[in-house]
Amino acid sequence: MNKSNFEKVSLILGPCDLPHMYELFEGYLIKDRYVIMIDNSVLTLRHVKKERHHSHLYVDGDTGGITLARHVQREDIDVITELVERLRNMDALSFLTDELLWNTCREDIDFDLVRNKGL
């Protein structure tokens, strides 16, 4: 994976505490509908929607976000490039067993994959 494959974009999240309060973040676009970003040393993946009137502006999507890592100390594009490459080379079963089962909070995760996919 080449660092130049990622497009840098802006993301608006909100409203936050007040109806008129929004926050602006920078991140990298993945698959035209996700932004991966590091803010306050936290690596997050968020579903986003493109703002029609701006070429590099996205707004929060319908699904929320996933915290992928905490205490990130390196350059954001280096961390993102390595992580995306590692995940692309991993099959789904390896991801479930090697990553999700070993989360730090050790809580059960309820995906309900059978119901959602009609299996």
C-alpha positions as CSV (number, residue, x, y, z in Angstrom):
1,M,0.0,0.0,0.0
2,N,1.3,3.3,-1.0
3,K,0.8,6.4,1.1
4,S,-0.3,8.3,-2.0
5,N,-3.3,6.1,-2.3
6,F,-5.0,7.9,0.5
7,E,-6.9,11.1,-0.1
8,K,-6.7,13.7,2.7
9,V,-10.2,15.0,3.6
10,S,-12.0,17.0,6.3
11,L,-14.7,15.6,8.4
12,I,-17.4,17.5,10.3
13,L,-18.8,15.8,13.4
14,G,-21.7,17.1,15.4
15,P,-23.7,18.6,16.8
16,C,-21.8,18.0,20.0
17,D,-22.9,19.5,23.4
18,L,-25.0,22.3,21.8
19,P,-27.1,22.2,18.7
20,H,-24.8,24.7,16.9
21,M,-21.5,23.1,18.1
22,Y,-19.6,21.0,15.5
23,E,-16.0,19.8,15.3
24,L,-13.7,19.7,12.2
25,F,-11.2,16.9,11.8
26,E,-8.7,15.8,9.1
27,G,-8.4,12.2,8.0
28,Y,-7.9,9.9,5.1
29,L,-10.7,8.6,2.8
30,I,-11.1,4.9,2.4
31,K,-13.5,3.3,-0.2
32,D,-15.3,6.7,-0.7
33,R,-17.4,6.3,2.5
34,Y,-15.0,5.9,5.4
35,V,-12.5,8.2,7.1
36,I,-9.7,7.0,9.2
37,M,-8.1,9.6,11.4
38,I,-6.0,10.1,14.5
39,D,-7.1,12.7,17.0
40,N,-5.5,13.1,20.5
41,S,-3.5,9.9,19.8
42,V,-6.7,7.8,19.1
43,L,-7.0,6.1,15.7
44,T,-10.7,6.0,14.6
45,L,-12.5,4.7,11.6
46,R,-15.8,6.5,10.8
47,H,-18.6,6.0,8.3
48,V,-19.1,9.3,6.4
49,K,-21.2,11.0,3.7
50,K,-19.8,13.4,1.1
51,E,-20.9,17.0,1.4
52,R,-22.3,17.8,-2.1
53,H,-21.0,21.3,-2.4
54,H,-17.3,20.7,-1.4
55,S,-14.8,18.4,-3.0
56,H,-12.9,17.3,0.2
57,L,-15.6,17.7,2.9
58,Y,-17.5,14.9,4.6
59,V,-20.1,14.7,7.3
60,D,-20.7,12.0,9.9
61,G,-22.5,9.0,8.4
62,D,-25.2,6.8,9.8
63,T,-23.1,4.2,11.6
64,G,-20.8,5.9,14.0
65,G,-17.1,5.0,14.5
66,I,-14.7,2.4,15.7
67,T,-11.7,3.1,17.9
68,L,-8.9,1.1,16.3
69,A,-6.0,2.1,18.6
70,R,-5.1,4.4,21.5
71,H,-1.9,6.1,22.4
72,V,-0.7,6.4,18.8
73,Q,2.6,8.3,18.8
74,R,3.8,8.0,15.1
75,E,2.9,10.0,12.0
76,D,-0.8,9.4,11.1
77,I,-0.2,8.4,7.5
78,D,2.5,5.8,8.5
79,V,0.2,4.2,11.1
80,I,-2.8,4.2,8.7
81,T,-0.9,2.8,5.8
82,E,0.5,-0.1,7.9
83,L,-2.8,-0.9,9.5
84,V,-4.8,-0.9,6.3
85,E,-2.1,-3.1,4.6
86,R,-2.2,-5.5,7.6
87,L,-6.0,-5.8,7.5
88,R,-6.1,-6.2,3.7
89,N,-3.8,-9.2,4.0
90,M,-5.8,-10.8,6.8
91,D,-8.8,-13.1,6.2
92,A,-12.0,-12.7,8.2
93,L,-11.5,-15.6,10.5
94,S,-8.0,-14.4,11.4
95,F,-9.4,-11.0,12.1
96,L,-12.1,-12.5,14.4
97,T,-9.7,-14.8,16.3
98,D,-6.5,-12.7,16.3
99,E,-7.9,-9.2,16.8
100,L,-11.5,-9.1,18.1
101,L,-11.2,-11.8,20.7
102,W,-8.2,-10.2,22.2
103,N,-9.7,-6.7,22.7
104,T,-8.4,-5.1,25.9
105,C,-11.8,-4.7,27.6
106,R,-12.5,-8.5,27.3
107,E,-16.2,-7.9,26.8
108,D,-18.5,-10.0,24.6
109,I,-19.2,-8.6,21.2
110,D,-22.6,-9.3,19.7
111,F,-22.6,-9.1,15.9
112,D,-25.5,-11.5,15.2
113,L,-24.0,-12.2,11.8
114,V,-26.5,-15.0,11.0
115,R,-29.6,-12.8,11.5
116,N,-28.1,-9.8,9.6
117,K,-27.1,-11.8,6.5
118,G,-29.9,-14.3,6.4
119,L,-27.7,-17.4,6.8
